[in-house]
Amino acid sequence: MSFRREAFVPKGGPDGGDGGNGGSVILEADPQLSSLIDYRYKHHFRAERGTHGKGARRHGKDGEDLILRVPLGTVVRELDSATMQPAYDICDLTHPGDRVVVAPGGMGGKGNIHFVSSVRRAPAFAEKGEPAIEHWIELEMKLMADAALVGMPSVGKSSIIARISAARPKIADYPFTTLVPNLGVARAKTGESFVVADVPGLIEGASQGRGLGHEFLRHIERTALILHVVDLSGGLENRDPLLDYQTINEELAAYASELAERPQIVVGNKCDIPGSDVASMFVREAAERDGHQYFEVSAATGQGLDELVTVCAAQVAELRQDIAADAPTVDFNAAVERERRRRDQQITITREERDVWRVSGGAIERMVVQTDWDNDEAVAYLQRRFDRMGFDDLLAKHGCKQGDEVRILGYAFTYEGAHDDEEDFADDEVMMFADAESSADVQDMGE
């Protein structure tokens, strides 16, 4: 709050400047990053605050935004601060340079120059700045691979990726040698290349989480092509290759129905082992019956791998082109901001005691905390804002009577409405207006 004080300028009028806006916390997808290790041990990040406004209409400086870089394929979720459980998904950062504001900076307060009216020529109050709001978010990285090698444990997935790329995964003759996915770049003789992921072995019941199934299956969701590897020899456990093929397909469908419809190439591995030709025939028939291409390969000798890589590279290029053409352009910030504003407009009215009501909601709480409670003019201005938005009528609809106490954050108000004939609501009833566009009871919280 400030007034112009200058020689020979009578009645200079208000000239209080606005406070600067707080900086926002922004996530940006960076193709140079490959993990979320930077956020494993440091959990708290704070953007710069804005500076105070001054007299002579000098506005405060906005705070600098804080940009946090994350790898491609990062899923961002908002957490409920009370339960620390995911509340909703914010976005999925899959392209280089994708950005999303996860914690918008608070708005700076308004100087007293904004409150001049035809009847209020010299407002002796200003608006406080919006306090910072803390958010808890969850980051989850899902692999960004073009093709994924899936199959039972010990069918030779790691041996295949080691043959067709420069990846060097751990290879041994026991199940679950691979515990984390491995990525490699395979290049066909035609010059085309694609990223292939070696996903740890799946077992029956993986779609229900058995054997860390959910941990492994989630990495398949983004791949354009599934390379379904079957051990034609039956492995050390002498399994039935055809039954393995059917089991993996059932688990993929059970985890996510779209995975069952994902383009798939069936790879019969260990075709160099004597007696594998009979199993190969049955698996080929089943694959072709399901509309999948089938290749016989040997990761040990390299047989059939060149042809497999060539076909995969061509199919991946075609699939990625189709996906890029069909993918809509999404402005994450616009969508997130619309959803944030929608939640901000919500009002929750709860009866805490017989004559005590609790009101909560982003916008209405912000009005209260931005008010200078030591200034009578500022308090009167808040009351007029409540009147304009119909807040008293909204309380009356929920059974609030004259003399009842209304609490917002740490402040208490005495309700002075005269709607004693309104129907009283049941104790502890909570009224939540979740859809601001369809409910007539929701008031516009803006000025």
C-alpha positions as CSV (number, residue, x, y, z in Angstrom):
1,M,0.0,0.0,0.0
2,S,1.5,3.3,-1.0
3,F,0.4,6.8,-2.0
4,R,2.1,9.2,-4.3
5,R,4.0,11.8,-2.3
6,E,5.5,14.5,-4.4
7,A,5.9,18.3,-4.0
8,F,3.3,20.4,-5.8
9,V,1.2,17.3,-6.6
10,P,-1.8,17.4,-4.3
11,K,-3.9,14.3,-3.8
12,G,-1.3,12.1,-5.6
13,G,-3.4,9.0,-5.2
14,P,-2.5,5.4,-4.7
15,D,0.6,4.1,-6.4
16,G,1.4,0.7,-4.7
17,G,3.1,-1.7,-7.1
18,D,2.2,-5.4,-7.4
19,G,4.3,-8.2,-6.0
20,G,6.2,-10.5,-8.3
21,N,4.8,-14.0,-9.2
22,G,6.5,-17.0,-7.7
23,G,8.5,-19.3,-10.0
24,S,7.0,-22.5,-11.2
25,V,8.5,-26.0,-11.0
26,I,8.6,-27.5,-14.5
27,L,9.5,-31.0,-15.7
28,E,11.2,-31.3,-19.1
29,A,11.9,-34.5,-21.0
30,D,15.6,-34.8,-21.9
31,P,16.7,-37.5,-24.3
32,Q,20.2,-37.4,-22.8
33,L,19.0,-38.8,-19.5
34,S,18.5,-42.5,-19.1
35,S,17.2,-42.8,-15.5
36,L,15.6,-41.1,-12.5
37,I,18.6,-41.5,-10.3
38,D,18.9,-37.7,-9.7
39,Y,15.6,-37.9,-7.8
40,R,16.4,-41.0,-5.8
41,Y,18.0,-39.2,-2.9
42,K,16.9,-35.6,-3.3
43,H,13.2,-35.2,-2.9
44,H,12.6,-31.5,-2.2
45,F,12.8,-28.8,-4.9
46,R,11.8,-25.2,-4.6
47,A,11.4,-22.5,-7.2
48,E,12.4,-18.9,-6.5
49,R,9.9,-16.6,-4.8
50,G,8.9,-13.3,-6.2
51,T,10.0,-10.0,-4.7
52,H,7.8,-7.4,-3.0
53,G,6.2,-4.5,-4.8
54,K,7.1,-1.0,-3.9
55,G,5.7,2.5,-4.1
56,A,5.7,4.6,-7.3
57,R,4.1,1.6,-9.1
58,R,7.3,-0.4,-8.9
59,H,6.3,-4.0,-9.4
60,G,8.3,-6.8,-7.8
61,K,10.4,-9.2,-9.9
62,D,9.0,-12.6,-10.8
63,G,10.7,-15.6,-9.3
64,E,12.8,-17.8,-11.6
65,D,11.2,-21.1,-12.7
66,L,12.9,-24.3,-11.6
67,I,13.3,-26.7,-14.5
68,L,13.8,-30.4,-13.5
69,R,15.0,-32.7,-16.4
70,V,13.7,-36.2,-16.6
71,P,14.2,-39.0,-19.1
72,L,11.9,-39.8,-22.0
73,G,9.1,-42.1,-21.0
74,T,8.5,-40.5,-17.6
75,V,5.0,-40.8,-16.2
76,V,4.1,-38.0,-13.8
77,R,1.4,-38.4,-11.1
78,E,0.1,-36.2,-8.4
79,L,0.1,-37.8,-4.9
80,D,-2.4,-37.3,-2.1
81,S,-0.3,-35.5,0.6
82,A,-2.2,-37.3,3.3
83,T,-2.0,-40.9,2.1
84,M,0.9,-40.5,-0.4
85,Q,-1.0,-42.6,-2.9
86,P,-1.4,-41.5,-6.5
87,A,-4.4,-39.1,-6.9
88,Y,-4.4,-38.7,-10.6
89,D,-2.0,-38.8,-13.6
90,I,-0.6,-35.4,-14.7
91,C,1.0,-36.4,-18.0
92,D,3.3,-38.8,-19.9
93,L,6.5,-37.2,-21.2
94,T,7.4,-39.2,-24.3
95,H,9.0,-36.7,-26.7
96,P,12.2,-34.6,-26.4
97,G,11.4,-31.2,-25.0
98,D,8.0,-32.1,-23.6
99,R,7.2,-29.8,-20.6
100,V,4.7,-29.7,-17.9
101,V,4.2,-27.4,-14.9
102,V,3.8,-29.6,-11.9
103,A,3.8,-26.8,-9.3
104,P,2.6,-23.4,-10.6
105,G,4.1,-20.3,-8.9
106,G,1.8,-18.3,-6.7
107,M,0.4,-15.0,-8.0
108,G,1.9,-11.8,-6.6
109,G,-0.4,-9.6,-4.5
110,K,-2.0,-6.5,-6.0
111,G,-1.0,-3.0,-5.0
112,N,-3.7,-0.6,-3.7
113,I,-3.9,1.0,-7.1
114,H,-6.1,-1.9,-8.2
115,F,-8.8,-1.2,-5.7
116,V,-9.7,2.3,-6.7
117,S,-13.4,2.7,-7.6
118,S,-15.9,5.5,-8.0
119,V,-16.6,5.4,-4.3
120,R,-13.2,4.2,-3.0
121,R,-10.8,6.9,-4.2
122,A,-8.0,6.2,-1.7
123,P,-7.9,2.5,-0.9
124,A,-5.8,2.0,2.2
125,F,-5.2,-1.7,1.7
126,A,-3.4,-4.0,-0.7
127,E,-3.7,-7.7,-1.4
128,K,-1.2,-10.2,-0.1
129,G,0.6,-12.5,-2.4
130,E,-0.6,-16.1,-2.9
131,P,1.4,-18.4,-0.6
132,A,3.4,-21.2,-2.1
133,I,1.6,-24.5,-2.4
134,E,3.6,-27.8,-1.9
135,H,2.9,-30.7,-4.2
136,W,4.0,-34.3,-3.9
137,I,4.5,-35.9,-7.3
138,E,5.5,-39.4,-8.3
139,L,7.8,-40.1,-11.3
140,E,7.8,-43.4,-13.0
141,M,10.0,-44.2,-16.0
142,K,8.8,-46.8,-18.5
143,L,11.3,-47.9,-21.2
144,M,11.0,-46.3,-24.6
145,A,11.9,-49.3,-26.9
146,D,10.7,-50.1,-30.4
147,A,10.6,-53.8,-29.9
148,A,10.5,-55.9,-26.7
149,L,11.7,-59.5,-26.4
150,V,9.3,-61.4,-24.2
151,G,8.9,-65.0,-23.2
152,M,9.4,-67.5,-20.4
153,P,12.6,-67.4,-18.3
154,S,15.7,-68.9,-19.9
155,V,14.3,-69.0,-23.5
156,G,17.4,-67.1,-24.8
157,K,16.2,-63.4,-24.9
158,S,19.4,-62.1,-23.4
159,S,21.5,-64.2,-25.9
160,I,19.5,-62.8,-28.8
161,I,19.9,-59.1,-27.8
162,A,23.6,-59.7,-27.2
163,R,23.8,-61.1,-30.8
164,I,21.9,-58.4,-32.6
165,S,23.1,-55.4,-30.6
166,A,26.0,-54.1,-28.6
167,A,24.1,-54.7,-25.3
168,R,25.9,-57.1,-23.0
169,P,23.4,-58.5,-20.5
170,K,24.2,-61.1,-18.0
171,I,23.7,-64.6,-19.6
172,A,23.6,-67.8,-17.6
173,D,21.8,-71.2,-17.6
174,Y,19.4,-70.5,-14.8
175,P,16.0,-68.8,-14.7
176,F,15.6,-65.1,-14.0
177,T,19.2,-64.2,-14.9
178,T,17.8,-60.9,-16.1
179,L,16.2,-58.9,-13.3
180,V,16.1,-55.5,-15.0
181,P,15.3,-54.7,-18.6
182,N,18.3,-54.2,-21.0
183,L,18.2,-51.9,-24.0
184,G,20.2,-52.4,-27.2
185,V,20.2,-50.8,-30.7
186,A,19.9,-53.4,-33.5
187,R,20.9,-52.3,-37.0
188,A,19.7,-54.2,-40.2
189,K,21.9,-54.6,-43.2
190,T,19.6,-52.2,-45.0
191,G,20.8,-49.4,-42.6
192,E,17.6,-49.2,-40.6
193,S,17.9,-49.4,-36.8
194,F,15.6,-49.8,-33.9
195,V,15.8,-50.0,-30.1
196,V,15.1,-53.5,-28.6
197,A,14.4,-54.3,-25.0
198,D,15.2,-57.5,-23.2
199,V,12.4,-57.9,-20.7
200,P,12.9,-60.3,-17.8
201,G,11.2,-63.6,-18.1
202,L,7.4,-63.9,-17.5
203,I,5.7,-66.7,-15.8
204,E,2.1,-67.9,-15.5
205,G,0.3,-65.4,-13.3
206,A,2.5,-62.5,-14.2
207,S,-0.6,-60.4,-15.0
208,Q,-1.6,-60.6,-11.3
209,G,1.9,-59.6,-10.2
210,R,3.4,-63.1,-9.7
211,G,7.1,-63.2,-10.2
212,L,7.3,-59.3,-10.3
213,G,5.0,-59.6,-13.4
214,H,3.7,-56.0,-13.1
215,E,7.3,-54.7,-12.8
216,F,8.2,-56.4,-16.1
217,L,5.0,-56.1,-18.0
218,R,4.8,-52.3,-17.7
219,H,7.9,-51.9,-19.9
220,I,6.1,-53.6,-22.8
221,E,3.3,-51.1,-22.9
222,R,5.2,-48.5,-25.0
223,T,6.8,-50.9,-27.5
224,A,5.5,-50.9,-31.0
225,L,6.4,-54.5,-31.7
226,I,6.5,-57.6,-29.5
227,L,9.2,-60.3,-30.3
228,H,7.7,-63.4,-28.6
229,V,10.6,-65.8,-28.0
230,V,9.9,-69.5,-27.5
231,D,12.4,-72.1,-26.5
232,L,12.0,-74.9,-29.0
233,S,14.1,-77.3,-26.9
234,G,11.9,-77.0,-23.8
235,G,14.8,-75.8,-21.7
236,L,16.1,-77.4,-18.5
237,E,12.6,-78.0,-17.3
238,N,11.5,-79.7,-20.5
239,R,8.6,-77.4,-20.9
240,D,6.1,-77.6,-23.8
241,P,7.0,-74.8,-26.3
242,L,3.5,-74.6,-27.6
243,L,2.1,-74.3,-24.1
244,D,4.7,-71.6,-23.3
245,Y,3.6,-69.7,-26.4
246,Q,-0.1,-69.8,-25.4
247,T,0.7,-68.9,-21.7
248,I,2.6,-65.8,-22.5
249,N,-0.1,-64.5,-24.9
250,E,-2.8,-65.1,-22.2
251,E,-0.7,-63.2,-19.7
252,L,-0.3,-60.2,-22.1
253,A,-4.0,-60.1,-22.7
254,A,-4.8,-60.4,-19.0
255,Y,-2.5,-57.5,-18.1
256,A,-3.7,-55.2,-20.9
257,S,-6.1,-56.1,-23.7
258,E,-4.3,-53.9,-26.2
259,L,-1.1,-55.9,-25.7
260,A,-2.9,-58.9,-27.2
261,E,-3.6,-56.8,-30.3
262,R,-0.1,-55.4,-30.5
263,P,1.9,-56.5,-33.6
264,Q,3.9,-59.6,-32.8
265,I,6.6,-61.7,-34.3
266,V,7.1,-65.2,-32.9
267,V,10.7,-66.3,-32.6
268,G,11.5,-70.0,-32.2
269,N,15.0,-70.0,-30.6
270,K,17.5,-72.9,-30.3
271,C,16.5,-74.3,-33.6
272,D,20.1,-75.8,-33.8
273,I,19.3,-78.3,-31.1
274,P,18.4,-81.8,-32.4
275,G,14.7,-82.6,-32.1
276,S,13.6,-79.0,-32.2
277,D,12.0,-79.3,-35.6
278,V,8.9,-81.0,-34.4
279,A,8.2,-78.3,-31.7
280,S,9.0,-75.6,-34.3
281,M,6.3,-77.0,-36.6
282,F,3.6,-76.8,-33.9
283,V,4.6,-73.3,-32.8
284,R,4.7,-72.1,-36.4
285,E,1.2,-73.4,-37.0
286,A,-0.1,-71.7,-33.9
287,A,1.6,-68.4,-34.7
288,E,0.4,-68.3,-38.3
289,R,-3.1,-69.2,-37.1
290,D,-3.0,-66.2,-34.8
291,G,-1.8,-64.0,-37.7
292,H,1.8,-63.7,-36.6
293,Q,5.0,-64.1,-38.5
294,Y,7.3,-66.9,-37.4
295,F,11.1,-67.1,-37.5
296,E,13.4,-70.0,-36.6
297,V,16.7,-68.7,-35.1
298,S,19.6,-69.8,-33.0
299,A,21.2,-67.3,-30.7
300,A,24.2,-69.6,-30.3
301,T,25.1,-69.9,-34.0
302,G,23.4,-66.7,-35.3
303,Q,21.2,-68.7,-37.7
304,G,18.2,-66.7,-38.9
305,L,19.0,-63.5,-36.9
306,D,19.9,-61.3,-39.8
307,E,16.6,-62.0,-41.5
308,L,14.7,-61.4,-38.3
309,V,16.5,-58.1,-37.7
310,T,15.7,-56.9,-41.2
311,V,12.0,-57.7,-41.0
312,C,11.8,-56.1,-37.5
313,A,13.5,-52.9,-38.6
314,A,11.1,-52.5,-41.6
315,Q,8.1,-53.3,-39.5
316,V,9.1,-50.9,-36.7
317,A,9.7,-48.1,-39.1
318,E,6.2,-48.6,-40.6
319,L,4.6,-48.8,-37.2
320,R,6.3,-45.7,-35.8
321,Q,5.3,-43.8,-38.9
322,D,1.7,-44.8,-38.4
323,I,1.8,-43.9,-34.7
324,A,3.4,-40.5,-35.4
325,A,0.7,-39.8,-38.0
326,D,-2.2,-40.7,-35.7
327,A,-0.8,-39.2,-32.5
328,P,-2.6,-36.0,-31.6
329,T,-0.7,-32.9,-30.6
330,V,-1.2,-32.4,-26.9
331,D,-0.5,-29.2,-25.0
332,F,0.2,-30.7,-21.6
333,N,0.3,-27.4,-19.8
334,A,-3.1,-26.3,-21.2
335,A,-4.8,-29.6,-20.3
336,V,-3.2,-29.7,-16.8
337,E,-4.1,-26.1,-16.2
338,R,-7.7,-26.6,-17.2
339,E,-7.9,-29.6,-14.8
340,R,-6.2,-27.6,-12.1
341,R,-8.6,-24.7,-12.4
342,R,-11.5,-27.1,-12.4
343,R,-10.4,-28.5,-9.1
344,D,-9.6,-25.0,-7.8
345,Q,-13.2,-24.0,-8.3
346,Q,-14.6,-26.8,-6.2
347,I,-16.1,-26.0,-2.8
348,T,-16.6,-28.5,0.0
349,I,-18.9,-27.7,2.8
350,T,-18.8,-30.0,5.9
351,R,-20.7,-29.8,9.2
352,E,-18.0,-30.2,11.9
353,E,-20.3,-29.6,14.9
354,R,-23.9,-28.7,15.5
355,D,-23.4,-25.0,14.7
356,V,-19.9,-25.1,13.1
357,W,-19.2,-25.5,9.4
358,R,-16.0,-26.1,7.5
359,V,-15.5,-24.7,4.1
360,S,-12.6,-25.7,1.8
361,G,-11.6,-25.1,-1.8
362,G,-8.6,-23.7,-3.5
363,A,-10.0,-20.4,-4.8
364,I,-12.0,-19.5,-1.7
365,E,-9.0,-20.4,0.6
366,R,-6.8,-18.2,-1.5
367,M,-9.1,-15.3,-1.0
368,V,-8.8,-15.6,2.7
369,V,-5.1,-16.0,3.0
370,Q,-4.5,-13.1,0.7
371,T,-6.5,-10.8,2.9
372,D,-4.8,-8.4,5.3
373,W,-6.8,-9.2,8.5
374,D,-5.3,-6.3,10.4
375,N,-6.9,-3.9,7.9
376,D,-10.6,-3.2,8.2
377,E,-10.9,-2.1,4.6
378,A,-9.3,-5.3,3.4
379,V,-11.7,-7.4,5.4
380,A,-14.7,-5.4,4.2
381,Y,-13.5,-5.9,0.6
382,L,-13.3,-9.7,1.2
383,Q,-16.9,-9.6,2.5
384,R,-18.0,-7.9,-0.7
385,R,-16.3,-10.5,-2.8
386,F,-18.2,-13.2,-0.9
387,D,-21.4,-11.4,-1.5
388,R,-20.7,-11.1,-5.3
389,M,-20.0,-14.8,-5.6
390,G,-23.1,-15.8,-3.7
391,F,-21.3,-17.5,-0.9
392,D,-23.9,-16.6,1.8
393,D,-26.6,-18.2,-0.3
394,L,-24.5,-21.3,-0.9
395,L,-24.1,-21.7,2.8
396,A,-27.8,-21.3,3.4
397,K,-28.6,-24.0,0.9
398,H,-26.5,-26.4,3.0
399,G,-28.4,-25.5,6.2
400,C,-26.2,-22.8,7.7
401,K,-28.2,-20.6,10.0
402,Q,-27.7,-17.1,11.4
403,G,-25.1,-17.1,14.2
404,D,-23.4,-20.3,13.0
405,E,-19.6,-20.4,12.8
406,V,-18.0,-20.8,9.4
407,R,-14.4,-21.9,9.3
408,I,-12.0,-21.5,6.4
409,L,-8.4,-22.6,7.1
410,G,-7.5,-21.1,10.5
411,Y,-10.1,-18.3,10.3
412,A,-13.6,-18.3,11.8
413,F,-16.6,-16.2,10.6
414,T,-20.0,-15.6,12.1
415,Y,-22.7,-16.3,9.5
416,E,-25.2,-13.4,9.3
417,G,-27.6,-14.7,6.7
418,A,-31.3,-14.8,7.4
419,H,-32.3,-18.1,5.8
420,D,-33.6,-19.8,8.9
421,D,-36.3,-21.6,6.9
422,E,-33.8,-23.6,4.8
423,E,-34.0,-27.3,5.3
424,D,-31.3,-28.5,7.7
425,F,-28.9,-31.1,6.4
426,A,-27.9,-34.2,8.3
427,D,-24.9,-34.0,10.6
428,D,-21.5,-34.7,9.0
429,E,-22.9,-34.5,5.5
430,V,-20.3,-33.5,2.9
431,M,-21.4,-31.6,-0.2
432,M,-18.7,-31.7,-3.0
433,F,-19.4,-30.0,-6.3
434,A,-17.0,-31.8,-8.6
435,D,-18.3,-30.6,-11.9
436,A,-18.2,-26.9,-12.2
437,E,-19.8,-26.9,-15.6
438,S,-22.9,-28.9,-14.9
439,S,-23.8,-28.0,-11.3
440,A,-25.9,-24.9,-10.7
441,D,-24.7,-24.7,-7.1
442,V,-21.1,-24.1,-8.0
443,Q,-20.2,-20.4,-7.9
444,D,-17.7,-18.7,-10.1
445,M,-14.8,-18.0,-7.8
446,G,-13.2,-15.4,-10.1
447,E,-13.7,-11.7,-9.8
